[in-house]
Amino acid sequence: MSPLNLLLLALALVAVPRARGACPTSAELKNADGTRVCAKLYDKSDPYYENCCGGAELAVEPGADLPYLPSNWSNTASSLVVGQRCELTVWSIRGKKGKTRKFSTGAYPRLEEYRLGIFGTWSNSISALYCRCY
Ligand SMILES: *[C@@H]1O[C@H](CO)[C@@H](O)[C@H](O)[C@H]1NC(C)=O
């Protein structure tokens, strides 16, 4: 590896934790009473990572199986965070139809960075979900 590549790699490693912005980390993902949350969905993302995970939020309990999200959350989530040792599976069409994707533990501040088919992204495209922890 050239010195320039090593420098770029070092910069990338330093930059990653900051990329989570205002989203909580997986470890911070708990209810106010301390009980475990499997995932949280947020209706607002932003070009600036520090402003992501804003607006209304939907806390998803471990084991939650929602083939039909509440209607005002259908095609609405733009940021999400998945808790430690949890995994969130999402579908693009209500009733667990259409395309599907798994999000493992971590923060996903900008769902528009995750492609859905050729033209779409996962921002405003989650209509059903299943969340499990182990
Ligand atoms: C959907 O409605 C519920 C109940 O009124 C509210 O708490 C929640 O914030 C709403 N979701 C969005 C994305 O606005």
The ligand as an SDF file (V2000), in Angstrom:
LIG
                    3D

 14 14  0  0  0  0  0  0  0  0999 V2000
  -47.9420    8.8580   13.8630 C   0  0  0  0  0  0  0  0  0  0  0  0
  -48.9670    9.1050   14.7950 O   0  0  0  0  0  0  0  0  0  0  0  0
  -48.5880    8.8760   16.1440 C   0  0  0  0  0  0  0  0  0  0  0  0
  -49.8190    9.0460   17.0160 C   0  0  0  0  0  0  0  0  0  0  0  0
  -50.4420   10.2630   16.7440 O   0  0  0  0  0  0  0  0  0  0  0  0
  -47.4690    9.8690   16.5200 C   0  0  0  0  0  0  0  0  0  0  0  0
  -47.0520    9.6630   17.8510 O   0  0  0  0  0  0  0  0  0  0  0  0
  -46.2970    9.6590   15.5810 C   0  0  0  0  0  0  0  0  0  0  0  0
  -45.2930   10.6110   15.8520 O   0  0  0  0  0  0  0  0  0  0  0  0
  -46.7610    9.7760   14.1280 C   0  0  0  0  0  0  0  0  0  0  0  0
  -45.6420    9.4210   13.2510 N   0  0  0  0  0  0  0  0  0  0  0  0
  -45.1120   10.2910   12.4120 C   0  0  0  0  0  0  0  0  0  0  0  0
  -44.0300    9.7720   11.5060 C   0  0  0  0  0  0  0  0  0  0  0  0
  -45.4270   11.4500   12.3360 O   0  0  0  0  0  0  0  0  0  0  0  0
  1  2  1  0
  1 10  1  0
  2  3  1  0
  3  4  1  0
  3  6  1  0
  4  5  1  0
  6  7  1  0
  6  8  1  0
  8  9  1  0
  8 10  1  0
 10 11  1  0
 11 12  1  0
 12 13  1  0
 12 14  2  0
M  END
$$$$
